[in-house]
Amino acid sequence: MTAYRKILIVTAVNAEADALRGAIDPELASVEAVGVGPAAAAVGTARLLARGDHRAVLSAGIAGGFVGRAEVGGTVLGTRSIAADLGAESPEGFLPIEELGFGTSVLESDPVLVKALRAALPTAVTGDVLTLSTVTGTAATAAALATRFPEAAAEAMEGYGVATAASTFGLPFAELRTISNAIGPRDRSAWRLAEAFAALRTAGEALSRLT
């Protein structure tokens, strides 16, 4: 990897981008906030890729963690980014877009990039990261998602959009999330943003050791 072709790290909001910028070597990566949700993430990432010369794309930021799979303050490396609500309802339950014949809701992370990230962050959990336009806020929805996606470790709102843009440009992609809260009933008082941002800064320092 050469310095003139940087990794593009995409976050949803400026607070996430600032946490990474303060920790990561600017010769290795450019860090940009593109907005919240898969649509803003896809458009914003594509715009940045069209303007620059990047070697890989990383979706990064704060996320909710599935209980028993990713602890608050921990880090998750996504092996797949899944658009968990892309599909249709039916009397028999949710039908993913694959069953409708309209495409795929699953985008694989680049295995070489994931391997490098795991070497830099050996204590991180690996698993699927779900992309949702509506963040989970009930125990029932959390349980349903955990059942539908037994390999899911976290949920966020941008990964699938970023992955779509990276795929369009033929670039390696991965997703990195630090956990601020357990997925389930919405309770802002239980969120541990300080711990999640500290983990994000630590991840940024580790990313500077990638070669």
C-alpha positions as CSV (number, residue, x, y, z in Angstrom):
1,M,0.0,0.0,0.0
2,T,1.4,3.4,-1.0
3,A,0.9,6.7,0.6
4,Y,-0.5,8.4,-2.5
5,R,-3.4,6.0,-2.6
6,K,-5.1,6.3,0.8
7,I,-7.8,4.3,2.5
8,L,-11.1,6.2,2.5
9,I,-12.7,6.0,5.9
10,V,-16.3,7.0,5.9
11,T,-18.3,7.9,9.0
12,A,-21.9,9.1,9.4
13,V,-21.3,12.2,11.6
14,N,-18.4,14.6,12.3
15,A,-17.9,13.5,15.9
16,E,-17.0,10.0,14.6
17,A,-14.7,11.5,11.9
18,D,-13.0,13.8,14.4
19,A,-12.3,10.9,16.8
20,L,-10.5,9.0,14.0
21,R,-8.7,12.0,12.5
22,G,-7.1,12.7,15.9
23,A,-5.7,9.2,16.0
24,I,-4.9,8.0,12.5
25,D,-1.9,8.8,10.3
26,P,-3.2,11.2,7.6
27,E,-0.7,9.7,5.2
28,L,-2.6,6.4,5.5
29,A,-6.2,7.4,5.3
30,S,-8.6,10.3,4.6
31,V,-11.6,10.4,7.0
32,E,-14.9,12.0,5.9
33,A,-18.4,12.2,7.3
34,V,-21.1,11.7,4.7
35,G,-24.4,11.7,6.7
36,V,-26.7,9.3,8.4
37,G,-28.4,6.3,6.7
38,P,-27.6,4.1,3.7
39,A,-28.7,6.5,1.0
40,A,-26.6,9.4,2.3
41,A,-23.7,6.9,2.9
42,A,-23.8,5.5,-0.7
43,V,-24.1,8.9,-2.4
44,G,-21.5,10.6,-0.2
45,T,-19.0,7.7,-0.6
46,A,-19.5,7.6,-4.3
47,R,-18.9,11.3,-4.6
48,L,-15.6,11.0,-2.6
49,L,-14.4,8.0,-4.6
50,A,-15.1,9.8,-7.9
51,R,-12.9,12.7,-6.8
52,G,-10.0,10.8,-5.4
53,D,-7.6,7.8,-5.9
54,H,-8.2,5.4,-3.0
55,R,-7.1,1.8,-2.5
56,A,-9.8,0.6,-0.1
57,V,-12.9,1.8,1.7
58,L,-13.8,1.4,5.4
59,S,-17.2,2.3,6.9
60,A,-16.5,3.2,10.6
61,G,-18.3,4.6,13.6
62,I,-20.5,3.9,16.6
63,A,-23.1,1.1,16.7
64,G,-25.3,-1.0,18.8
65,G,-24.2,-4.4,19.8
66,F,-26.2,-7.7,20.0
67,V,-26.3,-8.9,23.6
68,G,-23.8,-11.8,24.1
69,R,-22.1,-11.1,20.8
70,A,-20.5,-7.7,21.2
71,E,-20.0,-5.8,24.5
72,V,-20.3,-2.1,25.1
73,G,-17.0,-0.5,24.6
74,G,-15.9,-3.3,22.3
75,T,-15.0,-3.2,18.6
76,V,-16.6,-5.2,15.8
77,L,-15.1,-6.0,12.4
78,G,-17.8,-6.7,9.9
79,T,-17.3,-9.8,7.7
80,R,-20.5,-8.9,5.8
81,S,-22.7,-5.8,5.7
82,I,-26.3,-6.7,5.4
83,A,-29.3,-4.5,4.5
84,A,-31.5,-6.2,7.1
85,D,-34.7,-4.3,6.2
86,L,-34.4,-4.5,2.4
87,G,-37.3,-6.6,1.3
88,A,-41.0,-7.0,2.0
89,E,-43.4,-8.0,4.8
90,S,-45.6,-11.0,4.4
91,P,-48.0,-13.0,6.6
92,E,-45.3,-15.6,7.0
93,G,-42.7,-13.0,8.0
94,F,-40.0,-10.8,6.5
95,L,-38.9,-11.6,2.9
96,P,-35.4,-10.5,2.0
97,I,-34.9,-8.9,-1.4
98,E,-33.2,-12.2,-2.6
99,E,-36.5,-14.0,-2.2
100,L,-38.2,-11.3,-4.3
101,G,-35.7,-11.7,-7.1
102,F,-34.5,-8.1,-7.0
103,G,-30.9,-8.3,-6.0
104,T,-28.9,-9.0,-2.8
105,S,-29.1,-7.6,0.7
106,V,-25.6,-9.0,1.6
107,L,-22.2,-7.5,0.6
108,E,-19.1,-9.3,1.7
109,S,-16.1,-7.5,3.2
110,D,-12.8,-8.0,1.5
111,P,-11.1,-10.9,3.2
112,V,-7.6,-9.5,2.8
113,L,-8.6,-6.2,4.3
114,V,-10.4,-8.0,7.2
115,K,-7.4,-10.1,7.9
116,A,-5.2,-6.9,8.1
117,L,-7.7,-5.3,10.4
118,R,-7.9,-8.4,12.6
119,A,-4.1,-8.3,12.9
120,A,-4.2,-4.7,13.9
121,L,-7.1,-5.2,16.3
122,P,-6.7,-8.7,17.7
123,T,-9.3,-8.3,20.5
124,A,-12.1,-7.2,18.1
125,V,-15.1,-9.4,17.5
126,T,-15.8,-10.4,13.9
127,G,-19.3,-10.9,12.5
128,D,-22.0,-9.5,10.3
129,V,-23.0,-5.9,10.7
130,L,-26.6,-5.1,9.9
131,T,-27.6,-1.9,8.2
132,L,-31.0,-0.6,9.2
133,S,-32.8,2.6,8.2
134,T,-34.8,2.4,11.5
135,V,-32.7,1.7,14.5
136,T,-34.0,-1.1,16.7
137,G,-35.8,0.1,19.8
138,T,-37.7,-2.9,21.2
139,A,-36.8,-6.3,22.7
140,A,-39.1,-8.0,20.2
141,T,-37.3,-6.5,17.2
142,A,-33.9,-7.2,18.7
143,A,-34.9,-10.9,19.2
144,A,-36.2,-11.2,15.7
145,L,-33.0,-9.8,14.2
146,A,-30.8,-12.0,16.3
147,T,-32.8,-15.0,15.1
148,R,-32.7,-14.0,11.5
149,F,-29.1,-13.2,11.6
150,P,-27.2,-15.5,13.9
151,E,-23.8,-14.2,12.9
152,A,-24.7,-10.5,13.4
153,A,-22.7,-8.7,16.0
154,A,-23.8,-5.1,15.6
155,E,-26.3,-2.9,13.8
156,A,-25.7,0.6,12.3
157,M,-27.2,2.7,9.5
158,E,-24.5,3.2,6.8
159,G,-22.4,0.1,6.1
160,Y,-24.4,-1.4,3.3
161,G,-24.6,2.0,1.5
162,V,-20.8,2.5,1.8
163,A,-20.2,-1.1,0.6
164,T,-22.5,-0.5,-2.4
165,A,-20.4,2.5,-3.5
166,A,-17.1,0.7,-2.9
167,S,-18.4,-2.3,-5.0
168,T,-19.4,0.1,-7.8
169,F,-15.8,1.4,-7.9
170,G,-14.3,-2.1,-7.6
171,L,-12.6,-1.3,-4.3
172,P,-12.0,-3.5,-1.3
173,F,-14.4,-2.8,1.6
174,A,-14.8,-3.5,5.3
175,E,-16.8,-2.2,8.2
176,L,-15.6,-1.3,11.7
177,R,-17.9,-0.5,14.6
178,T,-17.4,0.4,18.2
179,I,-20.2,-0.4,20.6
180,S,-22.1,2.3,22.6
181,N,-25.2,0.3,23.7
182,A,-26.9,-3.0,23.6
183,I,-29.5,-3.5,20.9
184,G,-33.0,-3.6,22.3
185,P,-35.4,-1.2,24.1
186,R,-34.3,2.4,23.4
187,D,-32.7,3.9,26.5
188,R,-30.4,6.8,25.9
189,S,-29.4,6.8,29.6
190,A,-27.8,3.4,29.0
191,W,-25.6,4.5,26.1
192,R,-21.9,4.6,26.8
193,L,-20.7,7.0,24.1
194,A,-17.5,7.9,25.9
195,E,-16.4,4.3,25.9
196,A,-17.4,3.9,22.3
197,F,-15.5,7.0,21.2
198,A,-12.5,5.9,23.2
199,A,-12.6,2.5,21.4
200,L,-12.9,4.4,18.0
201,R,-9.8,6.4,18.8
202,T,-7.9,3.2,19.8
203,A,-9.0,1.7,16.5
204,G,-7.7,4.7,14.6
205,E,-4.3,4.3,16.3
206,A,-4.3,0.6,15.3
207,L,-5.2,1.4,11.7
208,S,-2.1,3.5,11.5
209,R,-0.1,0.3,11.8
210,L,-1.6,-1.2,8.7
211,T,0.8,-1.7,5.8
